[in-house]
């Protein structure tokens, strides 16, 4: 069940105040040697960010990144671990993508937290400092073929994020016909799930939950999305597209 907007906003605001009051250190996290390796088989555990909390400023402020990664995303990872134990998922041998593809067989706890963990692990990789140009190569050609132009693609993707009612995600997906499709999902669902109307392999994902932007943008989700294009890590997205 979704929290009421006022409850979510109060949590975000109070968490931010608490972080400031207690002097949370915005520590530089250890960078991944190669942030493009290994995501095709994403692990069940939270991975280090490939940049520090302040790296995406001014688009995403460091406090939002701190709270988003170390509180929200970390909680999904912890709850996923608990769900895997309870529902006898062997995380040493199972693949998270396969769990998602059969998510209807599992509990709501597994659905919410497996999706939340996977979505965030992809989201961090889809962004980076000194990025935000245009895609190149095969992905650029596929975007032009599917949507007419890069600008038309941006408009359609932006609309998917802006128009998602309540909390959720906007996605660029490669479907079973190897065609690029744009859509959105509610809450922490994603296109890998067998219960999702939008199906396919996620290429690019955007978090439009309020906790992703509320400290800086308040209720102005369109402003958040418009600025977010400046930190899209097209190198990662291109490699992901070519690997599927």
C-alpha positions in Angstrom: 0.0 0.0 0.0 1.4 3.4 -0.9 1.9 6.0 1.8 -0.1 9.1 1.6 1.7 12.0 -0.2 1.8 14.0 3.1 3.4 11.1 4.9 6.1 10.6 2.3 6.8 14.3 2.2 7.0 14.5 6.0 9.4 11.5 6.0 11.6 13.1 3.4 11.7 16.4 5.2 12.3 14.9 8.6 15.0 12.6 7.3 16.8 15.6 5.7 16.6 17.6 8.9 17.9 14.7 10.9 20.8 14.2 8.6 21.7 17.9 8.9 21.2 17.9 12.6 23.4 14.9 13.2 26.1 16.0 10.8 26.0 13.1 8.4 29.3 13.0 6.6 29.0 13.0 2.8 31.7 10.5 2.4 33.2 9.7 -1.0 32.1 6.1 -1.7 34.5 3.7 -3.3 34.1 3.8 -7.0 33.6 0.7 -9.1 36.6 -0.3 -11.2 34.3 -0.6 -14.2 30.7 0.4 -13.5 29.5 -1.1 -16.8 30.5 -4.7 -16.0 28.2 -7.2 -14.3 24.8 -5.5 -14.3 23.3 -7.9 -16.8 23.3 -10.3 -13.8 22.6 -7.8 -11.0 23.5 -9.2 -7.5 21.0 -9.4 -4.7 23.1 -7.1 -2.5 23.5 -3.3 -2.7 26.6 -2.3 -4.6 28.8 0.8 -4.1 27.9 3.9 -6.0 30.3 4.5 -9.0 30.6 8.2 -7.8 30.3 10.2 -4.6 27.1 11.8 -3.2 27.9 15.2 -4.5 29.0 14.1 -8.0 25.6 14.9 -9.7 25.2 18.4 -8.3 23.6 20.7 -9.1 21.0 18.4 -10.8 20.7 16.1 -7.7 22.0 17.5 -4.4 24.3 15.5 -2.2 21.8 15.2 0.7 19.2 13.7 -1.6 21.7 11.2 -2.9 22.9 10.4 0.6 19.3 9.7 1.8 18.2 8.0 -1.4 21.1 5.6 -1.5 21.9 4.9 2.2 18.3 5.0 3.5 15.7 4.2 0.8 17.7 1.9 -1.4 19.6 0.2 1.5 16.2 -0.6 3.0 15.0 -2.3 -0.2 18.2 -4.4 -0.2 17.8 -5.4 3.5 14.2 -6.3 3.1 15.0 -8.3 -0.1 17.5 -10.3 1.8 14.9 -11.1 4.5 12.4 -12.0 1.8 14.8 -14.3 0.1 15.5 -16.2 3.3 11.8 -16.5 4.1 10.9 -17.6 0.6 13.9 -19.9 0.1 15.5 -18.1 -2.8 19.1 -19.3 -3.1 20.9 -15.9 -3.8 24.2 -17.7 -4.4 22.8 -19.4 -7.5 19.6 -17.7 -8.4 19.5 -14.6 -10.7 17.5 -11.6 -9.6 16.2 -11.2 -13.1 14.7 -14.6 -13.0 13.0 -13.9 -9.7 11.5 -10.8 -11.2 10.3 -12.6 -14.3 8.3 -14.9 -12.0 7.4 -12.4 -9.3 3.7 -13.4 -9.3 4.8 -16.6 -7.5 6.2 -14.6 -4.6 4.9 -12.4 -1.8 4.1 -8.6 -2.0 7.3 -8.1 0.2 9.4 -9.9 -2.4 7.7 -7.9 -5.3 8.2 -4.5 -3.7 11.8 -5.1 -2.4 13.2 -7.1 -5.3 11.8 -4.5 -7.7 13.0 -1.6 -5.5 16.5 -3.1 -5.2 16.9 -3.9 -8.9 15.5 -0.6 -10.0 17.8 1.4 -7.9 20.9 -0.6 -8.8 20.1 0.2 -12.5 19.2 3.9 -11.7 22.6 4.7 -10.2 24.4 3.3 -13.2 22.2 5.3 -15.6 23.6 8.5 -14.2 27.0 10.0 -13.9 29.0 13.2 -13.6 30.0 15.1 -16.7 27.5 13.3 -18.9 24.2 14.2 -20.4 25.2 14.5 -24.1 23.5 12.4 -26.7 23.7 8.6 -27.3 25.9 7.4 -30.1 26.3 4.4 -32.3 23.7 1.7 -32.5 21.5 3.1 -29.7 21.3 6.5 -31.4 20.3 4.8 -34.6 17.7 2.7 -32.8 16.2 5.7 -31.0 15.9 7.6 -34.3 14.3 4.6 -36.0 11.8 4.0 -33.1 10.9 7.6 -32.2 11.8 9.8 -35.2 14.5 11.8 -33.4 16.4 12.1 -30.2 14.3 15.2 -29.2 11.0 13.3 -29.9 12.4 10.4 -27.7 13.2 12.8 -24.9 9.7 14.4 -25.0 8.0 11.0 -24.9 10.2 9.7 -22.1 9.7 12.9 -20.1 6.0 12.7 -20.5 6.1 9.1 -19.2 7.8 10.3 -16.1 5.6 13.4 -15.6 2.4 11.6 -16.2 3.0 8.6 -13.9 0.4 9.0 -11.2 1.8 8.8 -7.7 5.1 7.0 -7.3 6.9 4.9 -9.9 9.4 4.8 -12.8 9.8 5.8 -16.4 11.5 3.3 -18.7 13.1 2.8 -22.0 12.7 -0.8 -22.8 13.9 -3.3 -25.4 10.9 -5.6 -26.0 10.7 -9.1 -27.2 10.6 -7.9 -30.8 13.9 -6.0 -30.2 12.1 -2.7 -30.5 12.6 0.2 -28.2 9.5 1.2 -26.2 8.8 3.9 -23.6 6.5 3.4 -20.7 6.1 3.6 -16.9 5.4 1.3 -14.0 3.9 2.0 -10.6 5.7 1.8 -7.3 8.7 -0.5 -7.6 7.4 -2.6 -10.4 9.6 -2.9 -13.5 9.3 -4.3 -17.1 10.9 -7.6 -16.2 8.0 -8.6 -14.0 5.4 -11.0 -15.3 2.7 -8.9 -13.7 3.8 -5.7 -15.6 1.8 -4.4 -18.5 5.1 -2.9 -19.9 7.4 -5.8 -20.6 11.0 -6.1 -21.9 14.6 -5.5 -20.8 15.1 -2.1 -19.1 17.7 0.0 -20.9 17.2 3.3 -19.1 15.2 3.9 -15.9 14.1 7.1 -14.1 12.9 7.2 -10.5 10.0 9.5 -10.1 9.2 8.7 -6.4 9.2 12.0 -4.4 12.2 10.9 -2.3 14.3 11.1 -5.5 13.7 14.9 -5.9 11.6 16.4 -3.2 14.3 18.1 -1.1 15.5 20.2 -4.1 12.5 20.4 -6.4 9.6 20.0 -3.9 6.5 19.2 -6.0 8.1 20.2 -9.3 8.6 16.8 -10.9 8.9 18.2 -14.4 11.8 20.4 -13.4 13.5 17.4 -11.9 13.1 15.4 -15.0 14.2 18.2 -17.4 17.4 18.7 -15.4 18.0 14.9 -15.0 18.8 14.6 -18.7 22.0 16.5 -17.9 23.4 13.5 -15.9 22.2 10.6 -18.0 25.2 8.2 -18.5 24.7 7.4 -22.2 27.9 5.4 -22.3 26.4 2.9 -19.8 23.0 2.9 -21.6 24.7 2.3 -24.9 26.6 -0.7 -23.5 23.5 -2.1 -21.9 21.5 -1.8 -25.1 24.3 -3.5 -27.1 24.6 -6.3 -24.5 20.9 -7.4 -24.6 
